[in-house]
Amino acid sequence: TTEEKTKSDKVVRYHVAQNKDDDSEFKGQWRVRKEGSKKTIKYFKTQAEAIKYAETLADNNDTSIVIHKRDGSIRKQDYSNKKSSK
């Protein structure tokens, strides 16, 4: 059926990570970008601001976010703001 998702239709998650690029004017800031993309959507001074923005993007696109620690390791994966139904 057309409702079945193929790999090309896979919903892409958003990643929140700190910018470690020494040549960037945004070094040390937190950035939001799509999974697999090298292009940053937006930079933020705090991780909390970046998470809030990424949550909005994820909610609007019915996907989730991955939050990284300062060292780049994953702090929280498949993080979604959606409330689970009981």
N, C-alpha and C positions, 0 to 999 in steps of 0.2 A: 504494500500500500504506500501511498505518498506520505503517510504520516511517519513511516519508519525513517530514522535519521541515518544518513550515510556519513562516512568519515569526513567528507568535504563539508557537511552541514554541521559538524561538531561545534558546539558553542564554545567560544574562546573565553577563558577566564582572564581577569585583570590582575596584574601583579603590582604590589606596593613594595618598593625597595629603595635603599639609599643610593644616591649617585656617587660612584667611586672614581669617576673619570677626572683625572688630574687636570686635563685641558679644558674642562667645562666650567663656564661661569657659574653653574649650578652645583658644583662639587659640594657634597655634604648634605644637599637638600634631598627630600624624599620625592620620588617620582612614581607616576602611575603609567603603566603601559600594558598593551595586550600581550597575551602569551605568545611567544615566538617572534614578536616584533622587536626591532632594535630602536624603533621610534617612540620617544616619550610623548604621552598625551599632554601631561601637565606636571609642573614641579611645585612642591610645597615646602615651607620652612619646617613644618612639624609632621611627624608620622600620623598623628591623629587627624590632621586636615586631609592628608593624602588618603587615609582609610575612608573618611567620610565621603570624599569625592568618588573613590572607587566603588563604594557601596551603592551610590546613586547610579553609576554606570552599570553595575552588575544587575541591580534591580530592574533598570530600564531594558536590559538585554536578556533578562531571565538567565543569568549565569552567576558565578560566584567570584570571590577574590582570594588571592594568596598573599599573605602578609609575610614579609621577610624581616629578619633581625638586622641589626647594623652590620654584622659579619657576613650577611648574605644567606645564612641558613634560613630555613622556613620556620616561622613562628607559629603560623596558623594556616591550614590549607582547607580549601573548599569552604571558606568562611562565607556564610550567607546570613543576611539580616532577616530573612523570612522566618516567621514563627511556625514551628511545626504544629500540625493539627493533631489534637488528641482525641 
